[in-house]
Amino acid sequence: MPNQPTNTPFEALQRSTFSVIQGVMGFAATWTPAAGGTTLTSRVLFQNPTEDMKLAGVDYDPAHWRMEYQIGDFNGLFTAANARQSAEVVTIEGENYYVRKVSKKFDGKTYVADLQPV
């Protein structure tokens, strides 16, 4: 398989778009690895089910809490959460959530963490 370029115009546009969305609609989040290490911070896209969502008829699942973040924002969270050897916890706007698992979106640069309130 030939090497793919890593800095194409599409990728630059993708990074820029995600950055703008994080800045406008994102929530402040932190993660300190359970194994120890430096606390990492970023802005994430956060979906938490609310009664308003249910009443509005939008995608509502009371057990589906999640955050999206870009590659490089929480280095190590993907591996740590999926190893399931420790309870990884993220804090979003002052509230703590267990990270149940982390998956990658089709682009390989966006992560989706399934959360559970602590």
C-alpha positions in Angstrom: 0.0 0.0 0.0 1.6 3.3 -1.0 2.1 6.0 1.6 -0.7 8.5 1.8 0.0 12.2 2.1 -0.7 13.4 5.6 -1.2 17.1 5.0 -3.6 17.3 2.1 -5.8 20.4 1.6 -8.8 18.3 2.7 -7.1 17.4 6.0 -6.2 21.0 6.6 -9.8 22.0 6.0 -11.0 19.2 8.3 -8.8 20.3 11.1 -9.8 23.9 10.7 -13.5 23.0 10.6 -13.4 20.8 13.7 -11.4 23.5 15.5 -14.0 26.2 14.8 -16.8 23.9 15.9 -15.0 23.0 19.1 -14.5 26.7 19.8 -18.1 27.6 19.2 -20.0 24.6 20.4 -17.4 22.7 22.5 -17.1 22.1 26.2 -14.0 22.3 28.4 -12.8 18.9 29.3 -9.8 17.4 31.2 -8.4 13.9 31.6 -5.7 12.7 33.9 -4.6 9.1 33.1 -5.5 6.7 35.9 -2.0 5.3 35.6 -0.6 8.7 36.4 0.7 11.5 34.3 0.0 15.0 33.2 -3.6 16.3 33.1 -4.6 17.0 29.5 -7.2 19.6 28.5 -9.2 20.3 25.4 -12.5 21.4 24.1 -14.8 18.5 23.1 -18.1 18.0 21.5 -20.4 16.6 24.1 -23.7 14.9 23.8 -25.7 14.2 26.9 -29.3 13.1 26.8 -31.8 15.6 28.2 -35.5 15.6 28.7 -35.7 18.5 26.2 -34.2 16.3 23.5 -36.8 13.7 24.2 -39.6 16.2 24.0 -38.2 17.7 20.8 -38.2 14.3 19.1 -34.4 14.3 18.4 -32.1 11.3 18.7 -32.7 10.5 22.4 -31.1 7.6 24.3 -30.9 8.2 28.1 -28.0 5.8 28.3 -25.9 7.4 25.5 -23.5 10.0 26.8 -20.5 10.7 24.5 -17.8 13.1 23.6 -15.9 13.6 20.4 -12.4 14.9 20.2 -9.6 15.0 17.6 -6.4 13.0 17.4 -3.8 14.6 19.6 -6.2 16.1 22.1 -6.1 13.3 24.7 -3.1 11.2 23.8 -3.4 7.7 25.4 -7.1 7.8 26.2 -8.0 5.5 23.3 -5.6 2.8 24.5 -6.2 3.2 28.2 -9.9 3.1 28.0 -10.1 0.2 25.6 -7.5 -1.8 27.7 -10.1 -1.8 30.5 -7.4 -2.2 33.1 -8.2 1.0 34.9 -11.2 3.3 35.3 -10.5 6.3 33.1 -12.4 9.4 34.1 -12.9 12.6 32.1 -14.2 15.9 33.5 -16.5 18.0 31.3 -17.6 21.4 32.6 -16.9 20.2 36.2 -18.8 16.9 35.9 -17.0 13.5 36.0 -17.7 10.7 33.6 -16.3 7.2 33.3 -15.0 6.4 29.8 -16.5 3.1 28.9 -14.8 2.8 25.5 -13.3 4.9 22.7 -13.7 4.3 19.0 -12.4 6.1 15.9 -14.7 7.6 13.3 -14.1 6.6 9.6 -11.6 9.4 9.1 -9.2 7.9 11.8 -8.7 11.4 13.3 -11.8 11.8 15.3 -12.4 9.8 18.4 -15.8 9.1 20.1 -15.8 8.2 23.8 -18.8 6.5 25.3 -19.3 7.9 28.7 -21.2 7.1 31.9 -21.8 9.7 34.7 -19.8 8.9 37.8 
